[in-house]
Amino acid sequence: QKDLESGVVAPPESDSKRTCSVPHPISVFFQVAFKVLAIFSYLFMSWISDSFTLVFICVILCMAADFWTVKNVTGRLLVGMRYWNEIRDDGSNEWFYESLEGQRIIFWLTLLGFPVIWFLLGLLAIFELSPLYLVIVVIAFVLACPNIYGYLRCAKEAKFNLKKLTQGATGFVEDKAKGYAQQAAK
């Protein structure tokens, strides 16, 4: 199966040499790694160094790397989605959203979960009266939002809806229950 226009071909699922059940383990690693590294830098770099600037730069670099990785790599490989902007001859912008079938829970959990963590860290910075660290949190949160918006638009364009997902899960559970009942009857 070819992934959008990137030319990446997913390996066959029946490959007996395959030892990992995750289709793109390196992509999954980087989907999580830059986010965790940014939060780790925010929480613990002040213990190593008294330099606010160092903490700021590390968090921003991690979040920028995360933004680029999610937009250009893991979105395509893990969920088959991408979005981009084209500028027309008249100077106006046109946004495009594409999606292939397939949803990966790790992609959506990290995409939506880490901004929640940044929001909570922002509340903590407010209660601790740390305006400088609040700036870092706000920037990290803002860097996470465009990917959320873009991929939710991709999902909407693909007519991804909770009802369809729920029906699929219900059908799966019913099929498994019927299979177990038939095995028990034998």
Phi and psi in degrees as GROMACS dihedral restraints (atoms count N, CA, C in turn):
[ dihedral_restraints ]
;  ai    aj    ak    al  type     phi  dphi    fc
    3     4     5     6     1   -86.8    20    10
    4     5     6     7     1   136.3    20    10
    6     7     8     9     1   -92.8    20    10
    7     8     9    10     1   103.7    20    10
    9    10    11    12     1    46.8    20    10
   10    11    12    13     1  -134.9    20    10
   12    13    14    15     1  -101.8    20    10
   13    14    15    16     1     8.1    20    10
   15    16    17    18     1   -73.5    20    10
   16    17    18    19     1   -18.5    20    10
   18    19    20    21     1    83.7    20    10
   19    20    21    22     1     0.6    20    10
   21    22    23    24     1   -78.7    20    10
   22    23    24    25     1   128.5    20    10
   24    25    26    27     1  -107.3    20    10
   25    26    27    28     1   126.3    20    10
   27    28    29    30     1   -72.8    20    10
   28    29    30    31     1   138.6    20    10
   30    31    32    33     1   -68.4    20    10
   31    32    33    34     1   152.0    20    10
   33    34    35    36     1   -63.5    20    10
   34    35    36    37     1   143.3    20    10
   36    37    38    39     1   -72.4    20    10
   37    38    39    40     1   -18.9    20    10
   39    40    41    42     1   -91.6    20    10
   40    41    42    43     1    11.2    20    10
   42    43    44    45     1   -65.7    20    10
   43    44    45    46     1   115.3    20    10
   45    46    47    48     1   -74.5    20    10
   46    47    48    49     1   -19.3    20    10
   48    49    50    51     1   -78.5    20    10
   49    50    51    52     1   -14.8    20    10
   51    52    53    54     1   -69.3    20    10
   52    53    54    55     1   126.3    20    10
   54    55    56    57     1  -105.4    20    10
   55    56    57    58     1   -15.0    20    10
   57    58    59    60     1  -109.5    20    10
   58    59    60    61     1   134.5    20    10
   60    61    62    63     1   -83.8    20    10
   61    62    63    64     1    -8.3    20    10
   63    64    65    66     1   -86.4    20    10
   64    65    66    67     1   127.3    20    10
   66    67    68    69     1   -60.1    20    10
   67    68    69    70     1   -37.7    20    10
   69    70    71    72     1  -134.7    20    10
   70    71    72    73     1    77.6    20    10
   72    73    74    75     1   -62.6    20    10
   73    74    75    76     1   -33.3    20    10
   75    76    77    78     1   -68.6    20    10
   76    77    78    79     1   -39.8    20    10
   78    79    80    81     1   -63.7    20    10
   79    80    81    82     1   -42.2    20    10
   81    82    83    84     1   -62.4    20    10
   82    83    84    85     1   -41.5    20    10
   84    85    86    87     1   -57.5    20    10
   85    86    87    88     1   -50.3    20    10
   87    88    89    90     1   -73.2    20    10
   88    89    90    91     1   -24.2    20    10
   90    91    92    93     1   -60.3    20    10
   91    92    93    94     1   -36.3    20    10
   93    94    95    96     1   -95.5    20    10
   94    95    96    97     1   -37.3    20    10
   96    97    98    99     1   -61.1    20    10
   97    98    99   100     1   -48.0    20    10
   99   100   101   102     1   -65.4    20    10
  100   101   102   103     1   -35.3    20    10
  102   103   104   105     1   -66.5    20    10
  103   104   105   106     1   -47.3    20    10
  105   106   107   108     1   -65.1    20    10
  106   107   108   109     1   -41.0    20    10
  108   109   110   111     1   -63.1    20    10
  109   110   111   112     1   -38.7    20    10
  111   112   113   114     1   -64.5    20    10
  112   113   114   115     1   -45.7    20    10
  114   115   116   117     1   -67.1    20    10
  115   116   117   118     1   -40.9    20    10
  117   118   119   120     1   -59.6    20    10
  118   119   120   121     1   -45.5    20    10
  120   121   122   123     1   -60.0    20    10
  121   122   123   124     1   -43.4    20    10
  123   124   125   126     1   -62.7    20    10
  124   125   126   127     1   -43.4    20    10
  126   127   128   129     1   -79.1    20    10
  127   128   129   130     1   -37.3    20    10
  129   130   131   132     1  -116.3    20    10
  130   131   132   133     1   -12.9    20    10
  132   133   134   135     1   -67.8    20    10
  133   134   135   136     1   -26.2    20    10
  135   136   137   138     1   -69.0    20    10
  136   137   138   139     1   -18.5    20    10
  138   139   140   141     1   -76.4    20    10
  139   140   141   142     1   -31.6    20    10
  141   142   143   144     1   -83.4    20    10
  142   143   144   145     1   -40.1    20    10
  144   145   146   147     1  -134.7    20    10
  145   146   147   148     1   147.3    20    10
  147   148   149   150     1   -86.4    20    10
  148   149   150   151     1     2.6    20    10
  150   151   152   153     1   -85.7    20    10
  151   152   153   154     1   111.5    20    10
  153   154   155   156     1   -62.7    20    10
  154   155   156   157     1   -36.0    20    10
  156   157   158   159     1   -61.1    20    10
  157   158   159   160     1   -40.2    20    10
  159   160   161   162     1   -63.6    20    10
  160   161   162   163     1   -44.2    20    10
  162   163   164   165     1   -61.7    20    10
  163   164   165   166     1   -46.4    20    10
  165   166   167   168     1   -58.2    20    10
  166   167   168   169     1   -49.6    20    10
  168   169   170   171     1   -64.3    20    10
  169   170   171   172     1   -43.7    20    10
  171   172   173   174     1   -62.3    20    10
  172   173   174   175     1   -45.7    20    10
  174   175   176   177     1   -64.5    20    10
  175   176   177   178     1   -45.0    20    10
  177   178   179   180     1   -65.4    20    10
  178   179   180   181     1   -41.8    20    10
  180   181   182   183     1   -63.3    20    10
  181   182   183   184     1   -41.1    20    10
  183   184   185   186     1   -64.5    20    10
  184   185   186   187     1   -42.2    20    10
  186   187   188   189     1   -69.6    20    10
  187   188   189   190     1   -36.0    20    10
  189   190   191   192     1   -66.5    20    10
  190   191   192   193     1   -42.3    20    10
  192   193   194   195     1   -63.7    20    10
  193   194   195   196     1   -38.8    20    10
  195   196   197   198     1   -64.0    20    10
  196   197   198   199     1   -45.0    20    10
  198   199   200   201     1   -57.2    20    10
  199   200   201   202     1   -49.8    20    10
  201   202   203   204     1   -63.8    20    10
  202   203   204   205     1   -43.4    20    10
  204   205   206   207     1   -63.3    20    10
  205   206   207   208     1   -45.4    20    10
  207   208   209   210     1   -66.4    20    10
  208   209   210   211     1   -44.8    20    10
  210   211   212   213     1   -68.2    20    10
  211   212   213   214     1   -42.9    20    10
  213   214   215   216     1  -101.4    20    10
  214   215   216   217     1   -17.9    20    10
  216   217   218   219     1  -122.6    20    10
  217   218   219   220     1   -66.2    20    10
  219   220   221   222     1   -69.4    20    10
  220   221   222   223     1   -30.2    20    10
  222   223   224   225     1   -61.3    20    10
  223   224   225   226     1   -40.1    20    10
  225   226   227   228     1   -71.8    20    10
  226   227   228   229     1   -47.7    20    10
  228   229   230   231     1   -75.0    20    10
  229   230   231   232     1   -39.6    20    10
  231   232   233   234     1   -86.7    20    10
  232   233   234   235     1   -36.7    20    10
  234   235   236   237     1  -125.5    20    10
  235   236   237   238     1     0.6    20    10
  237   238   239   240     1    65.5    20    10
  238   239   240   241     1    34.5    20    10
  240   241   242   243     1  -120.6    20    10
  241   242   243   244     1   149.1    20    10
  243   244   245   246     1  -155.5    20    10
  244   245   246   247     1   157.4    20    10
  246   247   248   249     1  -143.6    20    10
  247   248   249   250     1   151.0    20    10
  249   250   251   252     1  -157.8    20    10
  250   251   252   253     1   168.1    20    10
  252   253   254   255     1  -121.4    20    10
  253   254   255   256     1   134.5    20    10
  255   256   257   258     1  -122.0    20    10
  256   257   258   259     1   139.7    20    10
  258   259   260   261     1   -98.3    20    10
  259   260   261   262     1   124.8    20    10
  261   262   263   264     1   -75.9    20    10
  262   263   264   265     1   171.0    20    10
  264   265   266   267     1   -62.4    20    10
  265   266   267   268     1   -30.8    20    10
  267   268   269   270     1   -82.0    20    10
  268   269   270   271     1     1.0    20    10
  270   271   272   273     1    94.1    20    10
  271   272   273   274     1    -6.3    20    10
  273   274   275   276     1   -81.8    20    10
  274   275   276   277     1   158.0    20    10
  276   277   278   279     1   -97.5    20    10
  277   278   279   280     1   147.4    20    10
  279   280   281   282     1  -134.1    20    10
  280   281   282   283     1   126.4    20    10
  282   283   284   285     1   -97.3    20    10
  283   284   285   286     1   141.7    20    10
  285   286   287   288     1  -123.9    20    10
  286   287   288   289     1   140.4    20    10
  288   289   290   291     1  -131.3    20    10
  289   290   291   292     1   130.8    20    10
  291   292   293   294     1  -129.4    20    10
  292   293   294   295     1   151.9    20    10
  294   295   296   297     1  -152.1    20    10
  295   296   297   298     1   138.9    20    10
  297   298   299   300     1  -105.4    20    10
  298   299   300   301     1   169.0    20    10
  300   301   302   303     1   -66.5    20    10
  301   302   303   304     1   151.8    20    10
  303   304   305   306     1   117.5    20    10
  304   305   306   307     1   127.1    20    10
  306   307   308   309     1  -128.3    20    10
  307   308   309   310     1   133.9    20    10
  309   310   311   312     1  -114.9    20    10
  310   311   312   313     1   126.7    20    10
  312   313   314   315     1   -64.6    20    10
  313   314   315   316     1   -37.6    20    10
  315   316   317   318     1   -63.8    20    10
  316   317   318   319     1   -36.5    20    10
  318   319   320   321     1   -62.3    20    10
  319   320   321   322     1   -50.4    20    10
  321   322   323   324     1   -70.9    20    10
  322   323   324   325     1   -37.0    20    10
  324   325   326   327     1   -62.9    20    10
  325   326   327   328     1   -45.4    20    10
  327   328   329   330     1   -73.3    20    10
  328   329   330   331     1   -37.0    20    10
  330   331   332   333     1   -62.9    20    10
  331   332   333   334     1   -41.5    20    10
  333   334   335   336     1   -95.0    20    10
  334   335   336   337     1   -25.8    20    10
  336   337   338   339     1   -78.1    20    10
  337   338   339   340     1   -40.8    20    10
  339   340   341   342     1   -67.8    20    10
  340   341   342   343     1   -35.5    20    10
  342   343   344   345     1   -61.6    20    10
  343   344   345   346     1   -31.5    20    10
  345   346   347   348     1   -64.7    20    10
  346   347   348   349     1   -41.5    20    10
  348   349   350   351     1   -62.8    20    10
  349   350   351   352     1   -42.3    20    10
  351   352   353   354     1   -63.3    20    10
  352   353   354   355     1   -37.9    20    10
  354   355   356   357     1   -61.8    20    10
  355   356   357   358     1   -44.8    20    10
  357   358   359   360     1   -64.5    20    10
  358   359   360   361     1   -39.0    20    10
  360   361   362   363     1   -65.4    20    10
  361   362   363   364     1   -32.0    20    10
  363   364   365   366     1   -64.9    20    10
  364   365   366   367     1   -42.8    20    10
  366   367   368   369     1   -61.9    20    10
  367   368   369   370     1   -40.7    20    10
  369   370   371   372     1   -62.8    20    10
  370   371   372   373     1   -41.7    20    10
  372   373   374   375     1   -64.2    20    10
  373   374   375   376     1   -36.1    20    10
  375   376   377   378     1   -66.1    20    10
  376   377   378   379     1   -46.0    20    10
  378   379   380   381     1   -68.5    20    10
  379   380   381   382     1   -28.2    20    10
  381   382   383   384     1   -86.6    20    10
  382   383   384   385     1    -1.3    20    10
  384   385   386   387     1    55.8    20    10
  385   386   387   388     1    52.4    20    10
  387   388   389   390     1  -115.1    20    10
  388   389   390   391     1    80.1    20    10
  390   391   392   393     1   -63.8    20    10
  391   392   393   394     1   -32.6    20    10
  393   394   395   396     1   -66.1    20    10
  394   395   396   397     1   -42.8    20    10
  396   397   398   399     1   -72.9    20    10
  397   398   399   400     1   -26.5    20    10
  399   400   401   402     1   -64.5    20    10
  400   401   402   403     1   -35.5    20    10
  402   403   404   405     1   -60.8    20    10
  403   404   405   406     1   -44.6    20    10
  405   406   407   408     1   -59.2    20    10
  406   407   408   409     1   -46.5    20    10
  408   409   410   411     1   -62.9    20    10
  409   410   411   412     1   -43.2    20    10
  411   412   413   414     1   -62.6    20    10
  412   413   414   415     1   -43.9    20    10
  414   415   416   417     1   -64.4    20    10
  415   416   417   418     1   -43.2    20    10
  417   418   419   420     1   -62.1    20    10
  418   419   420   421     1   -42.2    20    10
  420   421   422   423     1   -64.1    20    10
  421   422   423   424     1   -43.8    20    10
  423   424   425   426     1   -65.4    20    10
  424   425   426   427     1   -36.2    20    10
  426   427   428   429     1   -68.2    20    10
  427   428   429   430     1   -25.3    20    10
  429   430   431   432     1   -82.0    20    10
  430   431   432   433     1   -27.1    20    10
  432   433   434   435     1   -66.8    20    10
  433   434   435   436     1   -39.4    20    10
  435   436   437   438     1   -60.3    20    10
  436   437   438   439     1   -38.3    20    10
  438   439   440   441     1   -67.1    20    10
  439   440   441   442     1   -38.4    20    10
  441   442   443   444     1   -60.8    20    10
  442   443   444   445     1   -49.2    20    10
  444   445   446   447     1   -60.2    20    10
  445   446   447   448     1   -47.8    20    10
  447   448   449   450     1   -61.6    20    10
  448   449   450   451     1   -45.0    20    10
  450   451   452   453     1   -75.8    20    10
  451   452   453   454     1   -29.0    20    10
  453   454   455   456     1   -67.9    20    10
  454   455   456   457     1   -36.2    20    10
  456   457   458   459     1   -65.4    20    10
  457   458   459   460     1   -39.9    20    10
  459   460   461   462     1   -60.4    20    10
  460   461   462   463     1   -44.4    20    10
  462   463   464   465     1   -64.1    20    10
  463   464   465   466     1   -39.0    20    10
  465   466   467   468     1   -65.9    20    10
  466   467   468   469     1   -43.3    20    10
  468   469   470   471     1   -62.0    20    10
  469   470   471   472     1   -31.9    20    10
  471   472   473   474     1   -84.3    20    10
  472   473   474   475     1     6.6    20    10
  474   475   476   477     1    56.8    20    10
  475   476   477   478     1    39.7    20    10
  477   478   479   480     1   -74.7    20    10
  478   479   480   481     1   122.8    20    10
  480   481   482   483     1  -139.8    20    10
  481   482   483   484     1   155.9    20    10
  483   484   485   486     1   -64.4    20    10
  484   485   486   487     1   -34.2    20    10
  486   487   488   489     1   -62.0    20    10
  487   488   489   490     1   -45.4    20    10
  489   490   491   492     1   -63.5    20    10
  490   491   492   493     1   -42.7    20    10
  492   493   494   495     1   -64.1    20    10
  493   494   495   496     1   -43.2    20    10
  495   496   497   498     1   -64.0    20    10
  496   497   498   499     1   -42.8    20    10
  498   499   500   501     1   -61.4    20    10
  499   500   501   502     1   -40.3    20    10
  501   502   503   504     1   -64.4    20    10
  502   503   504   505     1   -42.5    20    10
  504   505   506   507     1   -67.1    20    10
  505   506   507   508     1   -40.5    20    10
  507   508   509   510     1   -63.7    20    10
  508   509   510   511     1   -43.5    20    10
  510   511   512   513     1   -62.3    20    10
  511   512   513   514     1   -39.5    20    10
  513   514   515   516     1   -63.4    20    10
  514   515   516   517     1   -46.2    20    10
  516   517   518   519     1   -63.5    20    10
  517   518   519   520     1   -43.1    20    10
  519   520   521   522     1   -61.8    20    10
  520   521   522   523     1   -43.1    20    10
  522   523   524   525     1   -62.4    20    10
  523   524   525   526     1   -43.1    20    10
  525   526   527   528     1   -64.1    20    10
  526   527   528   529     1   -42.3    20    10
  528   529   530   531     1   -63.1    20    10
  529   530   531   532     1   -42.7    20    10
  531   532   533   534     1   -62.3    20    10
  532   533   534   535     1   -41.2    20    10
  534   535   536   537     1   -63.2    20    10
  535   536   537   538     1   -42.5    20    10
  537   538   539   540     1   -67.2    20    10
  538   539   540   541     1   -38.1    20    10
  540   541   542   543     1   -65.1    20    10
  541   542   543   544     1   -40.1    20    10
  543   544   545   546     1   -67.8    20    10
  544   545   546   547     1   -38.0    20    10
  546   547   548   549     1   -66.4    20    10
  547   548   549   550     1   -38.3    20    10
  549   550   551   552     1   -69.5    20    10
  550   551   552   553     1   -31.5    20    10
  552   553   554   555     1   -72.5    20    10
  553   554   555   556     1   -23.3    20    10
